[in-house]
Amino acid sequence: MKFYSTQNKKNIVTLKEAILQGIADDGGLFMPTEIPRQPQSFFRDIRKCTFAEIANRIANSFFHDDIPSRDIESIVFNAFDFESPLVPLNHRLSVLELFHGPTLAFKDFGARFMARILSYLMQYDNSEITILVATSGDTGSAVANGFHNQSGIDVILLYPSGMVSEVQEKQLTTLAGNITALEVDGTFDDCQRLVKSAFLDQDIKRHRRFSSANSINIARLIPQSFYYFAAYSQLENHDTPLIVSVPAGNLGNLTAGLIAKEMGLPVQKFIAALNVNKVFHNYLNSGEYQALPAIQTLSNAMDVGNPSNFTRILALYENDHTKITNTIYSASFSDLSTRQAIKEIYSKFGYIMDPHGSVGYLAMKKYLSENILSNFHGIILETAHAAKFSSAVNEELNIEVEIPKVLKESLSRKKNAIKISKDFADFKSFLLEN
Ligand SMILES: *Cc1c(COP(=O)(O)O)cnc(C)c1O
């Protein structure tokens, strides 16, 4: 499979180049030059398959030119040792739980797959590679966990001191081994600036090979399409029109769903569920795209003012606004509504939903109130475990959300981070000396 840049369809690279570069040299994002349609037999057999089996079939259709089947199989089975259960709320609505990975959020799917495919592609190179990641919390923990103990790869995480939750900090700083955490005396923007400067610095480039593992990497995007098929496989009736609501920030999760649809997954409508950061909603309504400053909300992983995957959605639909609005509906909600939804979902269905999934629920509900459908099944993606956002959830529900074992374990471990200032010179000497 080859990959083109969304800036220029003629700018084409190999799988390995796409993964190592992360972003194209013209500033575009990579997209597969073709999206493999899955055969009818796949959809017939899918009911009996585990998550890893489904993932293996799809990964093969993307990567069979680049990687022998048995190696794809070992990458996939090693990455996905957890499932994505579809849990019914009632006979028409279900929740697709994407939080059964080690850091309890859907980013585990992408990060774990990317780590293994990158380590595989690097195995015959003589050089080690260092992944630099600036994180405000969740991305960093998924990447750290995904890359932990992967041979040939070191990870350096930069996080803003005092600005991540205790749970997040423990997840970032307690892995050791090939993972180094730098606690930066500054903001998330400072961390990002340090990483960007390092990528441009010639001395550092000569010293080691660097890459990033941020969410725009194509090796994180493609595996996110797998769980849409896994959701379908668990449906009782495969002929019922499907509506899927996706809590969205950078639009990676949604884009992966759109790719699944291009592969033949029968989804009638996707819903982009947004908090008050609604740049994409504005685009769908007006045809005009305008980036805006991000606003802080309860569903903070969706606080994005300039969603990077927007350009991929344009590429997928050839810039055709009508095609895009035919496929995607959107809605935007305040924190107040989100808090009410947490309560409503618990009282109506007995389900404890995190703030991100609750925005997904609200958007589904709004779509269904505006479109009277006689036959449908609605799937809401739950992108994180409620325990990761326990303060809001406990407050609304007057309960104590049970903390899963993996979180308890990381809370009991000892923090191990190196403090650095926000000056580039400090970071640079750290990279050159280590
Ligand atoms: C990253 C994240 C999102 C947003 O996903 P995008 O792919 O950026 O749209 C939603 N919910 C949670 C919990 C996340 O961590």
The ligand as a Tripos MOL2 file, in Angstrom:
@<TRIPOS>MOLECULE
LIG
   15    15     1     0     0
SMALL
NO_CHARGES

@<TRIPOS>ATOM
      1 C1         -8.6790   11.7240   21.8160 C.3       1 LIG1
      2 C2        -10.0210   11.5290   22.4290 C.ar      1 LIG1
      3 C3        -11.2120   11.9140   21.7640 C.ar      1 LIG1
      4 C4        -11.2010   12.6250   20.4380 C.3       1 LIG1
      5 O1        -10.8470   11.7830   19.3820 O.3       1 LIG1
      6 P1        -10.3660   12.4030   17.9840 P.3       1 LIG1
      7 O2         -9.9030   11.2280   17.2210 O.co2     1 LIG1
      8 O3         -9.2790   13.3730   18.3060 O.co2     1 LIG1
      9 O4        -11.5450   13.0670   17.3860 O.co2     1 LIG1
     10 C5        -12.4260   11.6320   22.3700 C.ar      1 LIG1
     11 N1        -12.4900   11.0530   23.5870 N.ar      1 LIG1
     12 C6        -11.3800   10.6820   24.2620 C.ar      1 LIG1
     13 C7        -11.5230   10.0680   25.6180 C.3       1 LIG1
     14 C8        -10.1090   10.8970   23.7160 C.ar      1 LIG1
     15 O5         -9.0120   10.5420   24.4020 O.3       1 LIG1
@<TRIPOS>BOND
     1     1     2 1
     2     2     3 ar
     3     2    14 ar
     4     3     4 1
     5     3    10 ar
     6     4     5 1
     7     5     6 1
     8     6     7 2
     9     6     8 1
    10     6     9 1
    11    10    11 ar
    12    11    12 ar
    13    12    13 1
    14    12    14 ar
    15    14    15 1
@<TRIPOS>SUBSTRUCTURE
     1 LIG1         1 GROUP 0 **** ****
